[in-house]
């Protein structure tokens, strides 16, 4: 967030007229938002400029240590893998994401303040809605990674994250983390106030903005965390017209499957992919990292061994050397700031039709509507199984029970859904969200210098499940997470 530099008149030699001229100027370099066009441009920046993929994937059970000597070491991957704090706010770190979210929040707050200060009329309403939903989203993602998960009917008095609703106007402002309960209540308030104001036609490139469909997808994820199952169903259903999820999901087993790896990488996060509901630009060197901890042989079995359908998933996971795999989801872009210099960035899928459908499937399962949950699961599989056969490949409760050795239908359905998401959203960070939300234990392996493999676990009550805040937040009176 931008800090205001305050200058004091410390000598009587400065004339009153000079002081007056100085005080007539804007005290910082913020652009004055005097038109709806400028407002639109400002709200377009209310999205995090950093991503969570590196540390979320490394900490999750999507990562494992490959055999000794395969790959290279990188602090931004290795420390989260061992559930250790990464110092500083370097690229790809949790601290970088913290700052990126609060920069987005600052833009949203400035937009909302500008709407209050100016008579923009109804033309500003879509951007007010966008700013409110974007503010809710950034705070929600901060809560996911830096605070304990919300528990419906449980104790939510642990520290939340500072919920900032005003532009900063002092060099160092004091903030309180509040509680998880308070944080989620404010997220809900912003989301529910902003969503009805959103527009489908206010943006030249809608996939980079909170359209109604993208906001409904966000709401389906949010209410999955709060345990409001019917709201999950209602919002997920509104992400696509006519409940046509099949024709709006990633064409994993058809169009994408038939592409070369280069074309696959170039097309996976393009705006013309119907599945993409919200894309984000994030400064990143994620795919430059070839870590010793990564998608190793055990993880790749998700795509090389039959799943509950009895067949293989058609997702592309390419092996480019022994023990090294890549999903080829991300194509690097480069923003030049001068000759040969600039910033590498990724286009990151923040919300998709595919995730919304599986959120709905889990909500149906939680409510005991097994038939509806199975229908969503099978729609999901239809676009992921090559030459899907509606008779022989269909997922049933009996198949689930046999595959997982689980007798409880609800437990079996949820396990099926979580496993399907684990495979589909590999290298997208969503697995960590499910781990946090569902209280799953994470198990990691490690090799000694002599090649002996050992294992370590991160249990649901382990304080290291909360990523650490940047150390400098203590200047604003914000306490760090316990260690």
N, C-alpha and C positions, 0 to 999 in steps of 0.2 A: 504494500500500500504506500501511497505517496505521502511523504512527510512535508509539512510546511516549514519553510525556513523563516524564522521570526527575527527581524532585525530591530535593535533598539537604538533610539537616539541617545547617545551617551555623552554628548557634548553640547554646550549652549551655543557653540559656533555654528551649528546647523540651523538654518533659519526656519521659522514656522512655515513659510511658503514651500520650502524644499520638502519638509515633512508632509505637508498636505499633498504635494504632487506624488510623493512616494506612496502614501496611503491610498491614493486613488487607483493604484495599479493592483491587478490580481496578485495575491501573495505567493502563488505557485504556478506551475506550468500546465494546469488542467485547462482543457479546452472548454470554453463556455458553450453550453448546449442551448442554442437559441432557435433551433428549428427541428422539425420532425425528422428531416434528413440526417442531421447530426445525431439525433437521438437514436435513430436506426443504426448508425455506424458505431455508436457507443455500446449499445446492447449486443452487437455482434462480437464484442470483446469480452463478454461476461461468461466466458467458458475457460476452464483451466488450460493453461499453456504447457502443462507438464502432464505426465501420465503415471499410472500406478502399475503398469504391466511388469516391469522388471522385478520390483520387490514383492509384489503380490504373487507372481508365479514362482519366484525362488523360495518363498516361505511355504508354499502350498505343497500338496502331494502330487503336483504335476512335475515336480523336480526330483531328481535323484543324482547321486554322484556316479559318474560313469567309471569304468574300470580305471585303475591307477595309470596316470600319465596321458589320458585322453583329454584333449581340450586344453584350455588355458585358465589362469586365475584372473578374477576380476572382483574387486571389493564390492561393487554395487550388486553383484549376484551372490558372491560367497558369504558375505555377512548375513543377509536375510536368510540364506539357506540354513545357516547355523542359528538363526533367530537371535542374532547379535545386532546391536544398534550400529547404523552407518553414520559416522560423524559428518557434520556439515550439511550443505544443501546442494551437493553436486548433481549433475545431470543423472537422471534415472533413480534418484534416491527418494526416500519417503519425505525428507525435508524439502526437496524440490517440489514434490507434489503438494505439500502443505502450503508453501508459498504461492504456487500456481493457483490453488483454489482461492486463497484470500485475495489474490490479484483480481480474479474473476468476480469475487464478491464485491470488491471495491468498485469495479465497473458497474455492476448491477445497482449498487447503492447510489452511485453518482447519477445513473439514469433515472432512478426513482425520485431522487431529490430534484432533478431538473424538471421532471413532470410536475412536481409540487410547485415549483417556482415559476412555471410558465403556463400560459393558457393555450395548450396545444390542442385541446378538444378531443373528439373521438378518434382522430387520426393517430393519437399516441397510445390508444388502448392496447393494440397488439404488442407494443414494445414494453408497456408496463407489465403485461402478462408474461412476456419473455423474461424480463428482469426478475420478476418474482419467482418464476419457476427455476431460472438459472441460479438464483441465490439459494433456493431450497436444495437444488441438486448439489451444488458445491459443498454446502454444509452437511448434507447427507453423506456424501462420499468421505468427507473428513471424519464424520462420526463412525463410519464403517471401519476405517483404518486406525483411528487414534482413540476410540472410546469403546467401552464394553457394548455388546449388542443389547438392543431393547428386548425385554422379556415381557410379553403380555401377561398381566396379572402377577408379575414378579417384582423384585426389588430393582428399581431403576434409578437409585439415588447416587450411584457412582458418578464421577466427573464426566460431563459431556465435552463439548468443544465450544469455544467462544462463538456466540451467534451474533454477528455484526450486522446492524441494520441501518447504520448512518455512515456517511463519508467521514473519514478522519480529518480533523482540523487542528490537531496538536501533534507535536513531534513524537511523543511517546504517550500513548493512552493506556489507561488501566483497563483490563478485561477480566471477566470471570468465566470460568468454564461452565458454571451452572451444573445441572445434572443431566443424565441421559434422558430422563423423563421430559425435562424442559426443552432440551435440544430437539427431540422428536416432535414435541407439540408445536414448536416454531416452524419446523420443516413442513409439517402438515398444514399449518395455517397459510404459509406462503404458497405451497403447491395448490391448495384448494381455492385460494383467492386468485391466483394467476391463471390457472388452466382455462376457465371459461372465457378469458379475454384473448386467448391466442387465435391466430389466423392461419389459414392455409395458403394465403396469397400475398402475404406481406413481405416475402423475401425473394430475392432473385435466385438464390441457391438454397432451397428450403432444408436440405439435408444437414446443413451446418447450424440450424436453429431449432429451438423448441417449437415445433408445430404441434397441433393438437395430438396427432398420432404419437409423436415422440414423448410428449408429456404424459400421455396415457401409459406408454411403456414404462416410463419412470415411476408413475404411480403404482403400476403392478409390482415393480421391484420394491418400492417403499413399503407397501402394505403387506408384502411377503415377509418383510422384516418385523412388522408390527403384529402379524398374525391376524389381520382383518381379511379373512379368506374370500368373502363375497365381494369385497372391494377389489381384490386381486382379479377375480373373474370378470367383474364389470369393466375394469379399465383395460385389461388385456384384450377383451373382445372388441374394444373400440379402436385398437391399433390398426386394423385392416377393414376395408369395406366388405360387407356381406359375409363375414366370418370365413373369408377365403384365405386361410393361412397357407395351404399347400402351394398355391401359385404366387405367394409373396415371400416364401422362405428362400434361403440360399440354395441354388440348384446344385447341391454338392455332388449328386450321383449322375448328373447329366451335363449341363453346359460347362460348369467349372471343371468337372472331372475330365472332360474331353480336351481341355486346353493344355498347351505346353506349360511348363513351370513358369516361364517368363510371362506368358499371357495371364496365367492364373494370378501371379503376384501383382500384375498391373491392374487387374480387374476386381480383385477381391473387395477392396474398399472404395470402389468408384461410386460416385453419386447416382449412377443409373442402375445400381443394384437395388431392386425393390425392397429387399430385406432390410436395408440400412434405414433406420429411423432417425438416428442422430450420429453424425461423425464429428470428430474433433481433431484439430491440428495440435500436435504436441512436439515440442523440442525434444529430441531423443537421439541416442546412439544405440538403441536397443539391439538392433540386428548386427551391429558391429561386434557385439560381445559373442565370443565362442567359448562359453564357460565350461569348466570341468564339471560343474553342476548344471544339468540341463535335462532335456527330454531324452533319457537313456533307454536302454533296451526294455525295461519293465513297462515304462509308460507307452512305448510304441506298440505293445501288445494290445492296446485298446483298438488298434486298427489292423492288427495282423492275426487276431484270434476272434472267433465268432462271439457275438454278444447275445442278448436274450432272444433275439429273433432267430438265432441259429446261423446268421450270415455275418459278413464283414462290413464295417463302415467304409464308405467310399472316399472319405476325406484324404486329401493329399498330405502325406508326411514323407518328405524326401530325405534320403540318407546321402550325405555328401562326403563322408569319410567314416571310418570305423567308429561306431558309438556316437556319431554326431548326426542329429536330425533337425529338420527345419520345416515348419508348417507352410512357409512361403506365403503368409498372409499379408506381409507388409512390404511395400515398395518405398524406398527412401526418396525423399524430395529434399531440395536444398534451396534455402532462401538466401540469395546473395545480398550482402550489404556493401560489397565492394569487389574489385577484381580478385577473384579466386578466394574470397573470404565470405563467411556467412554462417548460417545455422542449418544443420540437418534436422529434418522433422519427419514424423510419421502421420498418416491419416489413420486415426484409431476409431473403431466402431464402439460407440458408447451405449447405444441401444439398438436392438434388432427385433424384427418380427419373430425370429426363432426363439429368442429368450422370452418374449412375452407369452408365446404359446406354452412353453414349459413352465412358466410361472403359473399360468392358468391350470395346467395339468396338476401341479402340486396342490393348488388350492382346492381343486375338485377332490383330490385324494384325501386332503385334510378334513373335508366335509363329508366324506364317506360316499361320494358320488363316483363309484368305481368305473361305471360304464363311460362317463364323460372323461374321466382321467385316461382311460385306455384309448378312447377315440383320439384324444390329443397326442398321446404317445405314439400311436400308429401313424397319425398324420406327420409327425416329426420324422419317424423312421422311413416313411415312403419316399422322402427326398434324400435319404442318406444311404439307402440300400440299393445297390446296383441291381436292376431288373427285379424290383420288388414284386412279390407275388402276394396278393391280398388274401389268399387262402393258406399258403404254407408259411408265410413270413409274419403273419399277424401276431402281435403280442397279446397274450392272454394272462389271466391270473394264474392259471395252471403252469404256464411256461415260466412265469416269474418265480413261482414257488419252487419249481424244480431247479431253475438256474441258480437261485440264491440260497436255496434251502431255508426259506423264510415262509412261515405258515400264516402270519398276519397279513391280510391283503393291503392294508394301509402302509405298513412298513415296507412291504415288497414294492408297491407302486412308487413310493418316495425314493427307495434305493435305485429303482430303474431310472427315474427322472434325474436324480443327481449324477448317476453314472453317464447318462446320455449327455448331460450338460458338461461334465468333466471332459469328455472326448470332443464335443463340438466346439467348445469355447477355449480349447487349449491355446495358450499364449494370448489370452484376452483378459485375464485377471478375474474372471467371474467365479472360478473355482474357489478362490480365497473368500469371496463373499458368502458362498454356500457353506464353507467350512466354519466361518464365524457364526453365521445365522443358525446353522444346524448343530453346532457344538461338536464338530467332528475332531477326533484326535489325528494329528499329522505325524507320520513316521518317515524319517529320513535315514538313509544309509551314509556311511563314511568309510573311506579306506585309509589305513595307516601307511606310513612310509614303506612298510614291508608288504603291503598289499592285503592286509587282514581287514575284512569287512566287519563293521559294528553298526549298531542302530541306536537312534535316539528318538524320543517322542515329545510332541508338544500337545499337552492335554488341554481340555476346555477352560480350566481355571488358571492356566499359566499366564502370569502377567506379561510375558514376552509376546503374547498374541496381539497386544496393542503396540503398534509401531511408536517409536519415540518422537516426540515433538522436537523441532529445532531448539537448540539451547538458548537462542536469543529471545525466545518468548518470555523468559523469566523477567526480562526488562519491563514487560507489561503486566507483571504480577500473575502470570499464568503458570501453574505448576506443571511439571513434567510428569509423565507416566511413571509409576513405581517400577523399580528394578530390584 
